[in-house]
Amino acid sequence: MNFILFDGPRRNHLLPFTFTRPVSEIRVGIMTLKERWEAYLKVSVTSLTEEYLSVKYPVNLEDLNIFIDASILPSDSLIKTIHSLKENEVVKSGDLIVAYSSASVRNSDELSSFTVIEFKNDLIQINNTWDIFDKNADILQSDFDFITKDRKSQPISDTNQLIHPERIFLEEGAKVEFSILNATDGPIYLGKNAEIWEGSLVRGALALCDNAIIKMGGKLYGATTIGPYSKVCGEVSNSVIFGYSSKGHEGYLGNAVLGEWCNIGADSNNSNLKNNYAKVRLWDYATERFEQTGLQFCGLMMGDHSKTAINTMFNTGTVIGVNSNIYVPGFPRNFVPSFSWGGASGFTAYQPAKAFDAAKVMMARRGVEFNEVEADILTHVFELTKKWRKY
């Protein structure tokens, strides 16, 4: 069978992260949504996404395909249902189109003629940006159980203090020394060549993905995911960093999501709780207004390639777009459009040519080329987001 993950109706609610990637490339728990489907299906899958992203993320169409909403997470029962699909059948959960089998891409109207298979079990779905951190604990636990089943951790150095070592797993090349690891409230997973430096305090759940680093004295807790090649220090609570990003110094990051190639300056902090303890509202690109999250704790959402200077402060429920640079004192407003340069005293447009120069240098430090494909994607995002920039 040929499996394709399509972006689905939640894509615009997952901006700014889906400006630069398909829904399937969102990381939550230990894996991306795509990696998780491939692990459960035991085959490679491709993504059906926006045309401007398709050069980097090409789709493979065959004579018969099974299309799956990428925002939905796999389960054993869902995998079984999907494997049983015949051509022109659709799996639905209420009004939600979960998956369908077809020779070609179909819209919802065309699927109305398909034979419906009702999926009655519970589904886990990433509906909004805040779901990425809010659902991270359960998903991280599920990923940990799946990845480590019938496997043995690499040895953990006896310089560390461990609580519930049976829930701590190190992949090949992972290192941790002179740190305290407490897996009472959730598992602790270190990917290949990940490192926790001396003096760190970790309270699970934690996923430190391949080649990621917690620097000396880091304090991490509350179902946190640090994606591949990222570096963190300071205090991090219930946050998800997709990969290749740095929060390398003191400062607080809580109930937050950072994309790739972000850099948080030293002593930068985000608030995750309103002074009046009210539920947090967050900018939603799909509705173009601030929507109620239903959460009392909600911090910072930051798109790819965005950066802060030292001592930057963010209000509760702040959304920063792609390739923005926040650098002046005070709290910037809680929605900053993509390609913005400035802060509390005002913004100007961050022109792509200058942004690309910075991206080339930053990515080269990690051995990754900033090529024409990346430039074309970001140029398209610059044009898409003009309407939100008033400068």
Secondary structure as GFF3:
##gff-version 3
##sequence-region A 1 391
A	DSSP	beta_strand	2	6	.	.	.	ID=ss1
A	DSSP	three_ten_helix	11	14	.	.	.	ID=ss2
A	DSSP	three_ten_helix	17	19	.	.	.	ID=ss3
A	DSSP	three_ten_helix	23	25	.	.	.	ID=ss4
A	DSSP	beta_strand	27	28	.	.	.	ID=ss5
A	DSSP	beta_strand	31	32	.	.	.	ID=ss6
A	DSSP	alpha_helix	33	41	.	.	.	ID=ss7
A	DSSP	beta_strand	46	48	.	.	.	ID=ss8
A	DSSP	three_ten_helix	51	53	.	.	.	ID=ss9
A	DSSP	beta_strand	65	69	.	.	.	ID=ss10
A	DSSP	alpha_helix	76	83	.	.	.	ID=ss11
A	DSSP	beta_strand	89	93	.	.	.	ID=ss12
A	DSSP	beta_strand	96	102	.	.	.	ID=ss13
A	DSSP	three_ten_helix	110	113	.	.	.	ID=ss14
A	DSSP	beta_strand	115	118	.	.	.	ID=ss15
A	DSSP	alpha_helix	131	134	.	.	.	ID=ss16
A	DSSP	alpha_helix	136	148	.	.	.	ID=ss17
A	DSSP	beta_strand	161	163	.	.	.	ID=ss18
A	DSSP	three_ten_helix	165	167	.	.	.	ID=ss19
A	DSSP	beta_strand	168	170	.	.	.	ID=ss20
A	DSSP	beta_strand	175	176	.	.	.	ID=ss21
A	DSSP	beta_strand	180	182	.	.	.	ID=ss22
A	DSSP	beta_strand	188	190	.	.	.	ID=ss23
A	DSSP	beta_strand	195	196	.	.	.	ID=ss24
A	DSSP	beta_strand	201	203	.	.	.	ID=ss25
A	DSSP	beta_strand	206	208	.	.	.	ID=ss26
A	DSSP	beta_strand	213	214	.	.	.	ID=ss27
A	DSSP	beta_strand	219	221	.	.	.	ID=ss28
A	DSSP	beta_strand	224	226	.	.	.	ID=ss29
A	DSSP	beta_strand	231	232	.	.	.	ID=ss30
A	DSSP	beta_strand	235	237	.	.	.	ID=ss31
A	DSSP	beta_strand	240	243	.	.	.	ID=ss32
A	DSSP	beta_strand	246	247	.	.	.	ID=ss33
A	DSSP	beta_strand	252	254	.	.	.	ID=ss34
A	DSSP	beta_strand	257	260	.	.	.	ID=ss35
A	DSSP	beta_strand	269	270	.	.	.	ID=ss36
A	DSSP	beta_strand	281	284	.	.	.	ID=ss37
A	DSSP	beta_strand	289	292	.	.	.	ID=ss38
A	DSSP	beta_strand	300	302	.	.	.	ID=ss39
A	DSSP	beta_strand	307	308	.	.	.	ID=ss40
A	DSSP	beta_strand	313	314	.	.	.	ID=ss41
A	DSSP	beta_strand	318	320	.	.	.	ID=ss42
A	DSSP	beta_strand	325	326	.	.	.	ID=ss43
A	DSSP	beta_strand	335	336	.	.	.	ID=ss44
A	DSSP	beta_strand	340	343	.	.	.	ID=ss45
A	DSSP	beta_strand	346	349	.	.	.	ID=ss46
A	DSSP	alpha_helix	352	365	.	.	.	ID=ss47
A	DSSP	alpha_helix	372	384	.	.	.	ID=ss48
A	DSSP	three_ten_helix	386	388	.	.	.	ID=ss49
###
